[in-house]
Amino acid sequence: MGLLAHFLKGPHKKTTLLLTRAGPVENPRHVLYSHPGLPLSPKGRSALLALLPLLQGFPVAHVYAADSLAEAEAARLFAEALGVPYTLLPELRERAWGKWEGLSFPEVEARFPGAVAAWTADEAGFAPPGGESVREAWERGRRAVKALLGKHRGQALLVVGNCTLNRAALSLALPLPPEEGLRLEQDYARLSVVDFYGEEGVVKALNLGVDWGHDPARGPQGPPGAS
């Protein structure tokens, strides 16, 4: 059943998914990171807390995040400020980078000749040694967020995510395949809002927030875990 059929049948209980991305983080070498990840930078803490006036406009019932450093700290900050509980879930982690974890792109190219070319040839399907492909992390994230939406039907929940998870969550409402995920910007410390009516989602807003200093000349934030 599509959205039109839902709306024609009358009012439906609304579940609101609020998405933000934890950061900026302490990453002066621009390395790839997932779990345990990197801590928030002072700018990251300030940028995330600047979202509170927006978040306080929603009846947030619970905050969820990955059990990685930046996401866990952000979840705690939000939960304390909003006066709600929070839960850390490993299934909300960024894609696992395996043997690439903690390496910069020049280091990856030097240590794994030809790997970056293989990655760009198959953005969604390629997995670094010992790590996950975007497609694997995408499906993991979709399942996790879908389960949370079912648990909180009729409520608002905040998910403090990451590059891959947030795009996967948005794909529950949009026809967005994993190989096209980078076309949808998910910057640090921004707020996206999706209302779900049953299984059908409506994107109400993308990347709301204040300017915390991201340089537009750098282009989109990506690939995941490298900013």
C-alpha positions in Angstrom: 0.0 0.0 0.0 1.4 3.4 -1.0 1.1 6.7 0.7 -2.0 7.8 -1.2 -3.9 4.7 -0.1 -2.9 5.4 3.5 -4.0 9.0 3.4 -7.3 8.2 1.7 -8.2 5.7 4.4 -8.0 8.4 7.0 -5.8 9.6 9.9 -2.9 7.3 10.8 -0.7 7.2 13.9 2.6 9.1 13.1 6.0 8.0 14.2 8.8 10.6 13.8 12.4 9.6 13.1 14.9 12.3 13.9 18.4 11.7 12.5 21.6 13.5 13.2 25.3 12.6 12.7 27.8 12.6 15.5 30.7 15.1 14.8 32.9 16.8 14.0 35.4 14.4 15.6 39.1 14.6 16.5 40.5 13.4 13.1 43.4 15.6 12.0 44.8 12.9 9.7 41.5 12.2 8.0 41.6 8.5 8.7 38.8 6.0 8.1 37.1 5.1 11.3 34.1 3.0 12.5 34.4 1.3 15.9 35.5 2.1 18.5 35.8 5.3 16.4 37.1 8.7 17.4 35.9 11.1 20.1 33.9 14.3 19.5 36.0 17.4 19.1 35.0 20.6 21.1 33.5 21.9 17.9 31.5 18.7 17.6 30.1 19.0 21.1 29.1 22.6 20.5 27.6 21.9 17.1 25.5 19.0 18.4 24.2 21.0 21.4 23.2 23.8 19.1 20.6 21.4 17.7 18.8 21.4 21.1 16.3 24.2 20.2 15.2 22.2 17.2 15.0 18.9 19.1 13.0 20.4 21.9 10.2 21.0 19.4 9.6 17.3 19.2 8.3 14.9 21.9 11.4 12.8 21.9 10.8 9.6 23.8 14.2 7.9 23.5 17.7 8.5 22.0 19.6 5.7 20.2 23.1 5.6 18.9 26.0 3.2 18.1 28.3 2.1 20.9 31.2 4.0 19.3 33.0 6.9 20.9 31.4 10.0 19.2 28.0 8.5 18.8 27.9 7.4 22.5 29.0 10.7 23.8 26.5 12.6 21.6 23.6 10.3 22.7 24.5 11.0 26.4 24.6 14.7 25.8 21.2 14.7 24.0 19.6 12.4 26.5 20.7 14.4 29.5 19.6 17.7 27.9 16.2 16.3 26.8 15.6 14.3 30.0 15.0 11.0 28.2 16.7 7.6 28.3 19.3 6.5 25.7 20.5 3.2 24.4 23.7 2.2 22.6 23.4 -0.5 19.9 26.2 -2.1 18.0 24.0 -2.6 15.0 23.9 1.2 14.5 27.7 1.4 13.9 29.3 2.8 10.8 30.5 0.2 8.2 33.4 -1.8 9.5 36.6 -0.9 7.7 38.5 -4.0 8.7 42.3 -3.7 8.0 41.7 -0.1 6.7 40.5 1.1 10.1 42.7 4.0 11.2 44.4 4.5 7.8 44.2 7.6 5.6 43.5 7.2 1.9 47.2 7.7 0.9 48.1 4.9 3.4 45.4 2.6 2.0 46.6 3.2 -1.6 50.2 2.5 -0.5 49.5 -0.7 1.5 46.7 -2.1 -0.7 47.6 -1.4 -4.3 44.6 -1.5 -6.6 42.1 -1.7 -3.8 40.8 1.9 -4.2 40.2 1.3 -7.9 38.3 -1.9 -7.1 36.2 0.2 -4.6 35.3 2.9 -7.0 34.4 0.2 -9.6 31.8 -1.3 -7.1 31.0 1.4 -4.5 28.2 -0.6 -2.8 29.6 -4.1 -3.1 33.3 -3.7 -2.3 34.4 -4.7 1.2 37.9 -3.9 2.5 39.8 -6.9 3.9 38.1 -7.9 7.1 35.4 -5.2 6.8 31.9 -4.6 5.4 30.6 -3.4 2.1 28.3 -0.4 2.0 25.5 -2.8 1.0 26.1 -5.0 4.0 26.2 -2.1 6.5 23.2 -0.5 4.7 21.0 -3.5 5.2 22.1 -3.9 8.8 21.2 -0.3 9.5 17.9 -0.5 7.7 16.9 -3.5 9.8 18.0 -1.9 13.0 16.1 1.4 12.4 13.0 -0.4 11.1 12.9 -2.4 14.4 13.2 0.9 16.4 10.4 2.4 14.5 8.2 -0.6 15.3 9.1 -0.3 19.0 8.3 3.4 19.2 5.2 3.5 16.9 3.3 6.7 17.5 6.3 8.4 19.2 9.3 10.5 18.2 12.8 9.0 18.5 16.2 10.4 17.9 18.9 8.3 16.3 22.5 9.7 16.5 24.0 8.0 13.4 26.8 8.2 10.9 27.3 8.6 7.2 26.1 5.2 6.2 23.5 4.6 8.8 21.6 7.8 8.2 21.4 7.3 4.5 20.2 3.8 5.0 17.5 5.1 7.4 16.4 7.7 4.9 16.1 4.9 2.3 13.2 3.5 4.4 11.2 6.5 3.0 13.0 7.2 -0.3 13.9 5.1 -3.3 17.6 5.4 -2.5 19.8 2.3 -3.3 23.1 2.0 -1.5 25.2 2.7 -4.6 23.6 6.1 -4.8 23.8 7.0 -1.1 26.5 9.7 -1.5 24.0 11.8 -3.5 22.2 12.5 -0.3 24.2 14.8 2.0 24.3 13.9 5.7 26.7 16.4 7.3 27.7 16.4 10.9 25.4 18.0 13.5 22.4 18.5 11.2 18.9 17.3 11.8 16.8 15.3 9.3 13.1 14.5 10.0 11.0 11.7 8.6 7.4 11.0 9.6 6.3 7.3 9.2 2.7 6.3 8.8 2.8 2.5 9.2 5.6 1.4 6.8 5.4 4.5 4.6 7.7 7.4 5.3 7.6 11.1 4.4 10.8 13.1 4.5 9.8 16.4 6.2 13.3 18.0 6.4 16.9 17.4 5.6 20.0 18.8 7.2 18.4 21.4 9.5 20.8 23.3 11.8 23.1 26.1 12.3 26.4 26.8 10.4 29.1 25.3 12.6 31.9 26.0 10.1 31.9 23.3 7.4 33.6 24.7 4.3 31.3 24.3 1.3 34.3 24.3 -1.0 35.2 20.9 0.4 32.1 19.5 -1.2 30.0 16.7 0.3 31.0 14.9 3.4 32.2 11.5 2.3 33.1 8.8 2.0 31.9 7.5 5.4 34.2 7.8 8.3 36.9 9.8 6.6 35.9 13.4 7.5 
